[in-house]
Structures are given as structure tokens and as C-alpha cells.
Amino acid sequence: LFGMVEVEELMLRPYKAVAARLRPMDRMVAHTGYLIFARSVVQESL
């Protein structure tokens, strides 16, 4: 059994540096990843 579940989404999108500015690449091939955090919950015996 798990509790305190948190999920975060991360998106990776490359940027290009051109003279005097930084901008996303013209063509977007994005990669998405998920991080899932949870704590194990132990139930006490009665």
C-alpha cells in the first residue's frame, strides 16, 4: 500500500542559440518523462 503519491512530468525540448537570442528549435521532437514518488505505508496489526 502506498501513500503521499506525487507525479511530475518533465519535457525536454532543444533550444538553439543564434546571434543575440535563444529560441526553441523550429521543429519540435519533444521527449516526455514522468517521475513518480510514493511512500510505503505499513499498517499496524490490531
N, CA, C and O atoms as a Tripos MOL2 file, in Angstrom:
@<TRIPOS>MOLECULE
protein
  184   183    46     0     0
PROTEIN
NO_CHARGES

@<TRIPOS>ATOM
      1 N           0.8520   -1.1740    0.0000 N.3       1 LEU1
      2 CA          0.0000    0.0000    0.0000 C.3       1 LEU1
      3 C           0.8960    1.2350    0.0000 C.2       1 LEU1
      4 O           1.8800    1.2940    0.7380 O.2       1 LEU1
      5 N           0.5550    2.2190   -0.8280 N.am      2 PHE2
      6 CA          1.3650    3.4320   -0.9390 C.3       2 PHE2
      7 C           0.5290    4.6680   -0.6430 C.2       2 PHE2
      8 O          -0.6700    4.7010   -0.9190 O.2       2 PHE2
      9 N           1.1710    5.6770   -0.0810 N.am      3 GLY3
     10 CA          0.5120    6.9460    0.2080 C.3       3 GLY3
     11 C           1.4240    8.0900   -0.1850 C.2       3 GLY3
     12 O           2.5650    7.8750   -0.5940 O.2       3 GLY3
     13 N           0.9170    9.3080   -0.0600 N.am      4 MET4
     14 CA          1.6740   10.5130   -0.4120 C.3       4 MET4
     15 C           2.2490   10.4090   -1.8310 C.2       4 MET4
     16 O           3.4340   10.6680   -2.0450 O.2       4 MET4
     17 N           1.4240   10.0370   -2.7730 N.am      5 VAL5
     18 CA          1.8670    9.8390   -4.1570 C.3       5 VAL5
     19 C           1.9590   11.1920   -4.8580 C.2       5 VAL5
     20 O           1.0340   12.0010   -4.7880 O.2       5 VAL5
     21 N           3.0780   11.4280   -5.5330 N.am      6 GLU6
     22 CA          3.2830   12.6400   -6.3280 C.3       6 GLU6
     23 C           3.7920   12.2320   -7.7070 C.2       6 GLU6
     24 O           4.6200   11.3290   -7.8280 O.2       6 GLU6
     25 N           3.2980   12.8910   -8.7330 N.am      7 VAL7
     26 CA          3.7400   12.6290  -10.1050 C.3       7 VAL7
     27 C           4.1740   13.9500  -10.7240 C.2       7 VAL7
     28 O           3.4720   14.9550  -10.6090 O.2       7 VAL7
     29 N           5.3300   13.9480  -11.3790 N.am      8 GLU8
     30 CA          5.8190   15.1330  -12.0780 C.3       8 GLU8
     31 C           6.1350   14.7610  -13.5190 C.2       8 GLU8
     32 O           6.6880   13.6960  -13.7920 O.2       8 GLU8
     33 N           5.7770   15.6470  -14.4280 N.am      9 GLU9
     34 CA          6.0570   15.4400  -15.8470 C.3       9 GLU9
     35 C           7.2160   16.3480  -16.2430 C.2       9 GLU9
     36 O           7.2470   17.5270  -15.8890 O.2       9 GLU9
     37 N           8.1600   15.7880  -16.9760 N.am     10 LEU10
     38 CA          9.3040   16.5510  -17.4670 C.3      10 LEU10
     39 C           9.2940   16.5020  -18.9850 C.2      10 LEU10
     40 O           9.1310   15.4380  -19.5820 O.2      10 LEU10
     41 N           9.4700   17.6640  -19.6050 N.am     11 MET11
     42 CA          9.5120   17.7170  -21.0590 C.3      11 MET11
     43 C          10.8670   18.2710  -21.4880 C.2      11 MET11
     44 O          11.3190   19.2950  -20.9750 O.2      11 MET11
     45 N          11.4980   17.6000  -22.4120 N.am     12 LEU12
     46 CA         12.7970   18.0260  -22.9260 C.3      12 LEU12
     47 C          12.6040   18.5480  -24.3430 C.2      12 LEU12
     48 O          12.1680   17.8120  -25.2280 O.2      12 LEU12
     49 N          12.9310   19.8280  -24.5560 N.am     13 ARG13
     50 CA         12.8000   20.4390  -25.8760 C.3      13 ARG13
     51 C          14.0870   21.1910  -26.1640 C.2      13 ARG13
     52 O          14.4640   22.0770  -25.3980 O.2      13 ARG13
     53 N          14.7690   20.8580  -27.2510 N.am     14 PRO14
     54 CA         16.0330   21.5320  -27.5580 C.3      14 PRO14
     55 C          15.8410   22.9920  -27.9650 C.2      14 PRO14
     56 O          14.8310   23.3620  -28.5650 O.2      14 PRO14
     57 N          16.8300   23.8030  -27.6240 N.am     15 TYR15
     58 CA         16.8570   25.2210  -27.9870 C.3      15 TYR15
     59 C          18.0740   25.4830  -28.8650 C.2      15 TYR15
     60 O          19.0480   24.7300  -28.8340 O.2      15 TYR15
     61 N          18.0110   26.5460  -29.6410 N.am     16 LYS16
     62 CA         19.1640   26.9160  -30.4600 C.3      16 LYS16
     63 C          19.5930   28.3310  -30.1060 C.2      16 LYS16
     64 O          18.7700   29.2040  -29.8340 O.2      16 LYS16
     65 N          20.8710   28.5260  -30.1190 N.am     17 ALA17
     66 CA         21.4260   29.8530  -29.8390 C.3      17 ALA17
     67 C          21.8230   30.4820  -31.1650 C.2      17 ALA17
     68 O          22.6580   29.9510  -31.8970 O.2      17 ALA17
     69 N          21.2120   31.6210  -31.4600 N.am     18 VAL18
     70 CA         21.5900   32.4060  -32.6380 C.3      18 VAL18
     71 C          21.9850   33.7880  -32.1280 C.2      18 VAL18
     72 O          21.7720   34.1040  -30.9570 O.2      18 VAL18
     73 N          22.5450   34.5890  -32.9780 N.am     19 ALA19
     74 CA         23.0530   35.8990  -32.5450 C.3      19 ALA19
     75 C          22.0030   36.6820  -31.7570 C.2      19 ALA19
     76 O          20.9110   36.9550  -32.2560 O.2      19 ALA19
     77 N          22.3470   37.0350  -30.5320 N.am     20 ALA20
     78 CA         21.5480   37.8860  -29.6430 C.3      20 ALA20
     79 C          20.2170   37.2870  -29.1860 C.2      20 ALA20
     80 O          19.3740   38.0200  -28.6680 O.2      20 ALA20
     81 N          20.0030   35.9980  -29.3590 N.am     21 ARG21
     82 CA         18.7620   35.4180  -28.8350 C.3      21 ARG21
     83 C          18.8800   33.9030  -28.6620 C.2      21 ARG21
     84 O          19.7530   33.2470  -29.2300 O.2      21 ARG21
     85 N          17.9780   33.3910  -27.8670 N.am     22 LEU22
     86 CA         17.8850   31.9580  -27.6030 C.3      22 LEU22
     87 C          16.4360   31.5800  -27.8510 C.2      22 LEU22
     88 O          15.5290   32.1870  -27.2820 O.2      22 LEU22
     89 N          16.2130   30.5870  -28.6930 N.am     23 ARG23
     90 CA         14.8330   30.2290  -29.0290 C.3      23 ARG23
     91 C          14.6910   28.7290  -29.2390 C.2      23 ARG23
     92 O          15.6840   28.0440  -29.4840 O.2      23 ARG23
     93 N          13.4640   28.2060  -29.1460 N.am     24 PRO24
     94 CA         13.2660   26.7720  -29.3770 C.3      24 PRO24
     95 C          13.5970   26.4020  -30.8200 C.2      24 PRO24
     96 O          13.5010   27.2320  -31.7240 O.2      24 PRO24
     97 N          13.9780   25.1690  -31.0180 N.am     25 MET25
     98 CA         14.2440   24.6840  -32.3780 C.3      25 MET25
     99 C          12.9590   24.8140  -33.2030 C.2      25 MET25
    100 O          11.8560   24.7220  -32.6650 O.2      25 MET25
    101 N          13.1130   25.0280  -34.5060 N.am     26 ASP26
    102 CA         11.9640   25.2030  -35.3860 C.3      26 ASP26
    103 C          11.0870   23.9530  -35.4230 C.2      26 ASP26
    104 O           9.8610   24.0480  -35.4800 O.2      26 ASP26
    105 N          11.7110   22.8050  -35.3910 N.am     27 ARG27
    106 CA         10.9720   21.5470  -35.4190 C.3      27 ARG27
    107 C          11.0470   20.9320  -34.0310 C.2      27 ARG27
    108 O          12.1350   20.7410  -33.4860 O.2      27 ARG27
    109 N           9.8970   20.6250  -33.4670 N.am     28 MET28
    110 CA          9.8890   20.1060  -32.1050 C.3      28 MET28
    111 C           9.7080   18.6000  -32.1010 C.2      28 MET28
    112 O           8.6610   18.0870  -32.4980 O.2      28 MET28
    113 N          10.7260   17.9040  -31.6540 N.am     29 VAL29
    114 CA         10.6430   16.4730  -31.3920 C.3      29 VAL29
    115 C          10.8920   16.3630  -29.8940 C.2      29 VAL29
    116 O          12.0250   16.1880  -29.4450 O.2      29 VAL29
    117 N           9.8170   16.4680  -29.1380 N.am     30 ALA30
    118 CA          9.9420   16.5410  -27.6820 C.3      30 ALA30
    119 C           9.9440   15.1480  -27.0690 C.2      30 ALA30
    120 O           9.3830   14.2030  -27.6230 O.2      30 ALA30
    121 N          10.5780   15.0480  -25.9320 N.am     31 HIS31
    122 CA         10.6070   13.8070  -25.1680 C.3      31 HIS31
    123 C          10.0200   14.1080  -23.8010 C.2      31 HIS31
    124 O          10.4140   15.0750  -23.1490 O.2      31 HIS31
    125 N           9.0890   13.2910  -23.3720 N.am     32 THR32
    126 CA          8.4390   13.4960  -22.0830 C.3      32 THR32
    127 C           8.7720   12.3380  -21.1670 C.2      32 THR32
    128 O           8.7870   11.1810  -21.5860 O.2      32 THR32
    129 N           9.0390   12.6590  -19.9180 N.am     33 GLY33
    130 CA          9.3030   11.6320  -18.9140 C.3      33 GLY33
    131 C           8.4770   11.9230  -17.6710 C.2      33 GLY33
    132 O           8.0720   13.0620  -17.4360 O.2      33 GLY33
    133 N           8.2360   10.9090  -16.8930 N.am     34 TYR34
    134 CA          7.4500   11.0580  -15.6760 C.3      34 TYR34
    135 C           8.2520   10.5530  -14.4910 C.2      34 TYR34
    136 O           8.9100    9.5160  -14.5720 O.2      34 TYR34
    137 N           8.1930   11.2900  -13.3920 N.am     35 LEU35
    138 CA          8.7870   10.8680  -12.1330 C.3      35 LEU35
    139 C           7.6380   10.6320  -11.1660 C.2      35 LEU35
    140 O           6.7830   11.4980  -10.9790 O.2      35 LEU35
    141 N           7.6240    9.4600  -10.5570 N.am     36 ILE36
    142 CA          6.5700    9.1120   -9.6120 C.3      36 ILE36
    143 C           7.2110    8.8350   -8.2620 C.2      36 ILE36
    144 O           8.1150    8.0080   -8.1460 O.2      36 ILE36
    145 N           6.7280    9.5400   -7.2430 N.am     37 PHE37
    146 CA          7.2400    9.3810   -5.8860 C.3      37 PHE37
    147 C           6.0960    8.9100   -4.9940 C.2      37 PHE37
    148 O           4.9780    9.4140   -5.1000 O.2      37 PHE37
    149 N           6.3690    7.9480   -4.1180 N.am     38 ALA38
    150 CA          5.3600    7.4740   -3.1720 C.3      38 ALA38
    151 C           6.0650    6.9030   -1.9500 C.2      38 ALA38
    152 O           7.2200    6.4810   -2.0140 O.2      38 ALA38
    153 N           5.3500    6.9000   -0.8480 N.am     39 ARG39
    154 CA          5.8860    6.3180    0.3840 C.3      39 ARG39
    155 C           5.1140    5.0450    0.6990 C.2      39 ARG39
    156 O           3.8910    4.9890    0.5720 O.2      39 ARG39
    157 N           5.8460    4.0450    1.1060 N.am     40 SER40
    158 CA          5.2200    2.8000    1.5220 C.3      40 SER40
    159 C           4.5180    3.0260    2.8620 C.2      40 SER40
    160 O           5.0910    3.5960    3.7910 O.2      40 SER40
    161 N           3.2780    2.5720    2.9420 N.am     41 VAL41
    162 CA          2.5010    2.7290    4.1700 C.3      41 VAL41
    163 C           2.3660    1.3580    4.8170 C.2      41 VAL41
    164 O           1.8980    0.4090    4.1890 O.2      41 VAL41
    165 N           2.7800    1.2600    6.0790 N.am     42 VAL42
    166 CA          2.7020   -0.0040    6.8150 C.3      42 VAL42
    167 C           1.5270    0.0760    7.7760 C.2      42 VAL42
    168 O           1.4230    1.0160    8.5650 O.2      42 VAL42
    169 N           0.6500   -0.9080    7.7090 N.am     43 GLN43
    170 CA         -0.4880   -0.9470    8.6170 C.3      43 GLN43
    171 C          -0.1120   -1.7500    9.8590 C.2      43 GLN43
    172 O           0.4690   -2.8300    9.7570 O.2      43 GLN43
    173 N          -0.4480   -1.2150   11.0250 N.am     44 GLU44
    174 CA         -0.1650   -1.9220   12.2660 C.3      44 GLU44
    175 C          -1.1980   -3.0170   12.4840 C.2      44 GLU44
    176 O          -2.3800   -2.8330   12.1910 O.2      44 GLU44
    177 N          -0.7480   -4.1600   12.9990 N.am     45 SER45
    178 CA         -1.6670   -5.2570   13.3240 C.3      45 SER45
    179 C          -2.4490   -4.9120   14.5790 C.2      45 SER45
    180 O          -1.8980   -4.3530   15.5280 O.2      45 SER45
    181 N          -3.7240   -5.2420   14.5840 N.am     46 LEU46
    182 CA         -4.5550   -4.9670   15.7740 C.3      46 LEU46
    183 C          -4.5910   -6.1380   16.7110 C.2      46 LEU46
    184 O          -5.2400   -6.0750   17.7550 O.2      46 LEU46
@<TRIPOS>BOND
     1     1     2 1
     2     2     3 1
     3     3     4 2
     4     3     5 am
     5     5     6 1
     6     6     7 1
     7     7     8 2
     8     7     9 am
     9     9    10 1
    10    10    11 1
    11    11    12 2
    12    11    13 am
    13    13    14 1
    14    14    15 1
    15    15    16 2
    16    15    17 am
    17    17    18 1
    18    18    19 1
    19    19    20 2
    20    19    21 am
    21    21    22 1
    22    22    23 1
    23    23    24 2
    24    23    25 am
    25    25    26 1
    26    26    27 1
    27    27    28 2
    28    27    29 am
    29    29    30 1
    30    30    31 1
    31    31    32 2
    32    31    33 am
    33    33    34 1
    34    34    35 1
    35    35    36 2
    36    35    37 am
    37    37    38 1
    38    38    39 1
    39    39    40 2
    40    39    41 am
    41    41    42 1
    42    42    43 1
    43    43    44 2
    44    43    45 am
    45    45    46 1
    46    46    47 1
    47    47    48 2
    48    47    49 am
    49    49    50 1
    50    50    51 1
    51    51    52 2
    52    51    53 am
    53    53    54 1
    54    54    55 1
    55    55    56 2
    56    55    57 am
    57    57    58 1
    58    58    59 1
    59    59    60 2
    60    59    61 am
    61    61    62 1
    62    62    63 1
    63    63    64 2
    64    63    65 am
    65    65    66 1
    66    66    67 1
    67    67    68 2
    68    67    69 am
    69    69    70 1
    70    70    71 1
    71    71    72 2
    72    71    73 am
    73    73    74 1
    74    74    75 1
    75    75    76 2
    76    75    77 am
    77    77    78 1
    78    78    79 1
    79    79    80 2
    80    79    81 am
    81    81    82 1
    82    82    83 1
    83    83    84 2
    84    83    85 am
    85    85    86 1
    86    86    87 1
    87    87    88 2
    88    87    89 am
    89    89    90 1
    90    90    91 1
    91    91    92 2
    92    91    93 am
    93    93    94 1
    94    94    95 1
    95    95    96 2
    96    95    97 am
    97    97    98 1
    98    98    99 1
    99    99   100 2
   100    99   101 am
   101   101   102 1
   102   102   103 1
   103   103   104 2
   104   103   105 am
   105   105   106 1
   106   106   107 1
   107   107   108 2
   108   107   109 am
   109   109   110 1
   110   110   111 1
   111   111   112 2
   112   111   113 am
   113   113   114 1
   114   114   115 1
   115   115   116 2
   116   115   117 am
   117   117   118 1
   118   118   119 1
   119   119   120 2
   120   119   121 am
   121   121   122 1
   122   122   123 1
   123   123   124 2
   124   123   125 am
   125   125   126 1
   126   126   127 1
   127   127   128 2
   128   127   129 am
   129   129   130 1
   130   130   131 1
   131   131   132 2
   132   131   133 am
   133   133   134 1
   134   134   135 1
   135   135   136 2
   136   135   137 am
   137   137   138 1
   138   138   139 1
   139   139   140 2
   140   139   141 am
   141   141   142 1
   142   142   143 1
   143   143   144 2
   144   143   145 am
   145   145   146 1
   146   146   147 1
   147   147   148 2
   148   147   149 am
   149   149   150 1
   150   150   151 1
   151   151   152 2
   152   151   153 am
   153   153   154 1
   154   154   155 1
   155   155   156 2
   156   155   157 am
   157   157   158 1
   158   158   159 1
   159   159   160 2
   160   159   161 am
   161   161   162 1
   162   162   163 1
   163   163   164 2
   164   163   165 am
   165   165   166 1
   166   166   167 1
   167   167   168 2
   168   167   169 am
   169   169   170 1
   170   170   171 1
   171   171   172 2
   172   171   173 am
   173   173   174 1
   174   174   175 1
   175   175   176 2
   176   175   177 am
   177   177   178 1
   178   178   179 1
   179   179   180 2
   180   179   181 am
   181   181   182 1
   182   182   183 1
   183   183   184 2
@<TRIPOS>SUBSTRUCTURE
     1 LEU1         2 RESIDUE 1 A LEU
     2 PHE2         6 RESIDUE 1 A PHE
     3 GLY3        10 RESIDUE 1 A GLY
     4 MET4        14 RESIDUE 1 A MET
     5 VAL5        18 RESIDUE 1 A VAL
     6 GLU6        22 RESIDUE 1 A GLU
     7 VAL7        26 RESIDUE 1 A VAL
     8 GLU8        30 RESIDUE 1 A GLU
     9 GLU9        34 RESIDUE 1 A GLU
    10 LEU10       38 RESIDUE 1 A LEU
    11 MET11       42 RESIDUE 1 A MET
    12 LEU12       46 RESIDUE 1 A LEU
    13 ARG13       50 RESIDUE 1 A ARG
    14 PRO14       54 RESIDUE 1 A PRO
    15 TYR15       58 RESIDUE 1 A TYR
    16 LYS16       62 RESIDUE 1 A LYS
    17 ALA17       66 RESIDUE 1 A ALA
    18 VAL18       70 RESIDUE 1 A VAL
    19 ALA19       74 RESIDUE 1 A ALA
    20 ALA20       78 RESIDUE 1 A ALA
    21 ARG21       82 RESIDUE 1 A ARG
    22 LEU22       86 RESIDUE 1 A LEU
    23 ARG23       90 RESIDUE 1 A ARG
    24 PRO24       94 RESIDUE 1 A PRO
    25 MET25       98 RESIDUE 1 A MET
    26 ASP26      102 RESIDUE 1 A ASP
    27 ARG27      106 RESIDUE 1 A ARG
    28 MET28      110 RESIDUE 1 A MET
    29 VAL29      114 RESIDUE 1 A VAL
    30 ALA30      118 RESIDUE 1 A ALA
    31 HIS31      122 RESIDUE 1 A HIS
    32 THR32      126 RESIDUE 1 A THR
    33 GLY33      130 RESIDUE 1 A GLY
    34 TYR34      134 RESIDUE 1 A TYR
    35 LEU35      138 RESIDUE 1 A LEU
    36 ILE36      142 RESIDUE 1 A ILE
    37 PHE37      146 RESIDUE 1 A PHE
    38 ALA38      150 RESIDUE 1 A ALA
    39 ARG39      154 RESIDUE 1 A ARG
    40 SER40      158 RESIDUE 1 A SER
    41 VAL41      162 RESIDUE 1 A VAL
    42 VAL42      166 RESIDUE 1 A VAL
    43 GLN43      170 RESIDUE 1 A GLN
    44 GLU44      174 RESIDUE 1 A GLU
    45 SER45      178 RESIDUE 1 A SER
    46 LEU46      182 RESIDUE 1 A LEU
